Amino acid sequence: MSTASLLKASGLYKNFGGVQAITNLSFELSQGELLGLIGPNGSGKTTAVNLITGFVKPTEGEIHYRGRNITAWPPYKVVRLGIARTFQMVKPFYQLPAYKNMIIPLYSPRVKQRVGGKFGDRDAVALDLLEEVGFERDSFVAYKTASVLPQGYLKRLELAKAIALQPDLFILDELFSGLSLAEVAGIVPIIEKLRQNGKTIIMIEHRLKELFRIADRILVLNYGEKIAEGKADTVMESDVVKKAYLGSE
Amino acid sequence: MKKRKERIDRGIKARSGDIFALSSWREMLYLAAPRLIPLVGFLLLPLILGPYWQKVLLSVAVFALLAISWDILAQTGMVSLGQALFFGMGAYTSGTLNFYLGWHPLIAIPIASVVGGLICTVFLLPVLRLRGIYFSMVTLIIPLMLVRVVEATKIFGGTEGLSGIASLPSKWIELYLIMGVLTAALFGFRRMMGSDYGLILKGISDNDRSVMNAGINIYWFKTQALFISSCIGAFSGAFMTHVYMFVGMPVFALDYSILPIAAAVVGGPGTLAGATLGAFILVPLSEILRGIGGLRIVFYGLFLVVFIVALPEGIFHYVQSKYHQFERWVEVE
């Protein structure tokens, strides 16, 4: 096992039919780091996440987590190793109350091992976790059906579902999209708290300003290829990135 | 003295939510009635009915079980068009155990329920990954294929079937066995679907990626739901074999696939109680219409259409919401 690297992707390729979604993508991630994954629309950010989490199998290349080859593992096994993701499009179980949405991650074998939750107890654990992400306990908001919750709370719920799995690596797919500045400001402290607890995070974001404030390192994708990697300010200065975002000329 | 109307369920719900603080027998009755009515009904019906309607009751209960079995699968996101597969597999297993090995029906039936359920699960295991209409198509085709297999290979009596299968010791054992199993299945599986385990199953039908993303192997859970459902179906088949004292190709008939779906849809899918209610309406209805003769199926079809158009959410959901809307007059100071 290589010393510092938690996650290592090497030479990833993915074609969907004739479309080359990911081309020769390699990167490493060390424990406790916050990596920002950015790029124009359709640049392959979500595909990259899908490759890591097993929702999509790579055409070529390998993914190692803690020195273990997890290439093409099914998603549920990847989660059990301690990688949890959120989805860009939140899809809660709309007809259930928010806290009941938490039962599903709390039922997973990974949590069972650690918490030992049984039927009934899970409700209490769910309410605790939701309080952590800002469902105020005295406001009944955790008891409301997911279908009536505003987008900000749905994103928090999505984050709480990932936290419930007690992962070491979080992959947050456009957590801030569709949120107001105030709502983003409410979620940033939760992410900072995760970092203080030594969690490693990959964030896909279009909200660059907010991302650059918290990210250690930025990786830029364009047409499925890595075009830049490094500190936020140096990356954004580079010509290739400017070109990708603003077009040539 | 002024009076106003008040919904009676809210106060009772509030008082019975966390701590049980019901004081009056009327409130307890309000809560218990929806459970007591079917329970007492299942217990008394065999005693009240005459011999002909007792036979009808057997087939009502069998179709209710098939509808419950369909509903459990449907709630897990697998819409089956082949309940006949489960029914037929249970029927042939129990028939074979009794005919060739001479096992007593009361031993053959439970064994056939589990073994038949296992065989069906193994049959459908390869297509568990299919979703929606693709899964449905396969479940529709397999029983039709099995009929031809029996016909062509002449196994288990071929087109003649196996006759002379032992019946259950008495009519009363027959009646109370099936009513007992129906009660257990209805209340037991309703409780199961309301538990955290049931939540996972329903989650799979709602959004399977999200469930997978929670570290849960959805195929393992789907297999379990399939096994539960096929065991219920296999039991009803095994039971009917010993009622008819015959097993043959008709056990794979389309009736056993379609009628349970109609029952669940008319009664209200997603509750199991609706499926049971649907069977208790549709099967007797079909018996009553028998007197009409040739146009029976037409009238039956009309009834189905009327039910579905008038109460698209199902009778049970309608009755349930009306029950919660009961009001009483209270005095206003």
Interface residues (C-beta under 8 A of the other chain):
Chain A: T53 F55 P74 P75 Y76 V79 R80 A84 R85 F87 K91 P92 F93 L96 K100 I103 I104 P105 L106 Y107 S108 P109 R110 V111 F119 R122 K161 L165
Chain B: S195 D196 Y197 L199 I200 K202 G203 D206 N207 R209 S210 V211 M212 N213 A214 G215 I216 N217 I218
